[in-house]
């Protein structure tokens, strides 16, 4: 559903943003860019774990689809078709 997609997107962006800020600050303090990358990658992995599977919190508002309409129009249309004749020049 659309509300679940919006929630997943907000969670994903929030975790990425927080991990990027924390990673940047920690990497700046320790003067090692590697730690920044590790923290951002851990945030990415956590956000994927929380947002990619179809958790029940994302499926609270299911979409209502239209009912299937069964009609014999497909068979009738196929029978009414005439083969096309190409004009000779």
TITI-338797 format. One record per residue (C-alpha): residue number from 0; residue in three letters; y, z negated, x negated. Coordinates in steps of 0.2 Angstrom, whole numbers. Example, Ala and Ser with C-alpha at 12.3 -4.5 7.8 and 13.67 -1.06 7.14 Angstrom:
ATOM/resi/resn/py/pz/px
ATOM/0/ALA/-22/-39/-62
ATOM/1/SER/-5/-36/-68
END
This chain:
ATOM/resi/resn/py/pz/px
ATOM/0/UNK/0/0/0
ATOM/1/UNK/18/2/-5
ATOM/2/UNK/23/-16/-6
ATOM/3/UNK/8/-19/-17
ATOM/4/UNK/13/-5/-29
ATOM/5/UNK/31/-12/-29
ATOM/6/UNK/24/-29/-34
ATOM/7/UNK/13/-22/-47
ATOM/8/UNK/27/-13/-55
ATOM/9/UNK/38/-28/-55
ATOM/10/UNK/25/-39/-63
ATOM/11/UNK/21/-25/-76
ATOM/12/UNK/40/-23/-80
ATOM/13/UNK/43/-42/-81
ATOM/14/UNK/28/-45/-93
ATOM/15/UNK/33/-31/-104
ATOM/16/UNK/51/-36/-105
ATOM/17/UNK/47/-55/-108
ATOM/18/UNK/34/-51/-121
ATOM/19/UNK/47/-38/-130
ATOM/20/UNK/60/-52/-130
ATOM/21/UNK/49/-65/-137
ATOM/22/UNK/41/-53/-149
ATOM/23/UNK/58/-48/-156
ATOM/24/UNK/64/-65/-158
ATOM/25/UNK/48/-71/-166
ATOM/26/UNK/48/-56/-177
ATOM/27/UNK/66/-59/-182
ATOM/28/UNK/63/-77/-186
ATOM/29/UNK/48/-74/-197
ATOM/30/UNK/55/-57/-203
ATOM/31/UNK/39/-48/-200
ATOM/32/UNK/39/-33/-188
ATOM/33/UNK/20/-34/-186
ATOM/34/UNK/21/-50/-176
ATOM/35/UNK/33/-41/-164
ATOM/36/UNK/21/-27/-162
ATOM/37/UNK/6/-39/-159
ATOM/38/UNK/16/-49/-146
ATOM/39/UNK/22/-33/-137
ATOM/40/UNK/4/-26/-137
ATOM/41/UNK/-3/-43/-130
ATOM/42/UNK/10/-42/-116
ATOM/43/UNK/5/-25/-112
ATOM/44/UNK/-14/-29/-112
ATOM/45/UNK/-10/-44/-100
ATOM/46/UNK/1/-34/-89
ATOM/47/UNK/-13/-21/-88
ATOM/48/UNK/-26/-34/-84
ATOM/49/UNK/-15/-41/-70
ATOM/50/UNK/-9/-24/-62
ATOM/51/UNK/-22/-11/-64
ATOM/52/UNK/-37/-18/-55
ATOM/53/UNK/-35/-18/-36
ATOM/54/UNK/-33/-37/-34
ATOM/55/UNK/-32/-43/-16
ATOM/56/UNK/-13/-48/-18
ATOM/57/UNK/-9/-29/-19
ATOM/58/UNK/-19/-25/-4
ATOM/59/UNK/-11/-36/9
ATOM/60/UNK/-2/-22/19
ATOM/61/UNK/-14/-8/21
ATOM/62/UNK/-8/9/27
ATOM/63/UNK/-13/15/45
ATOM/64/UNK/-19/32/44
ATOM/65/UNK/-20/44/59
ATOM/66/UNK/-37/46/67
ATOM/67/UNK/-47/61/64
ATOM/68/UNK/-46/74/77
ATOM/69/UNK/-61/84/80
ATOM/70/UNK/-59/101/87
ATOM/71/UNK/-69/117/88
ATOM/72/UNK/-54/128/82
ATOM/73/UNK/-61/130/65
ATOM/74/UNK/-77/139/72
ATOM/75/UNK/-66/149/85
ATOM/76/UNK/-54/155/71
ATOM/77/UNK/-68/161/60
ATOM/78/UNK/-76/171/74
ATOM/79/UNK/-60/179/79
ATOM/80/UNK/-56/185/62
ATOM/81/UNK/-58/204/60
ATOM/82/UNK/-61/212/43
ATOM/83/UNK/-46/220/35
ATOM/84/UNK/-46/239/34
ATOM/85/UNK/-37/246/19
ATOM/86/UNK/-26/261/23
ATOM/87/UNK/-31/277/13
ATOM/88/UNK/-17/286/5
END
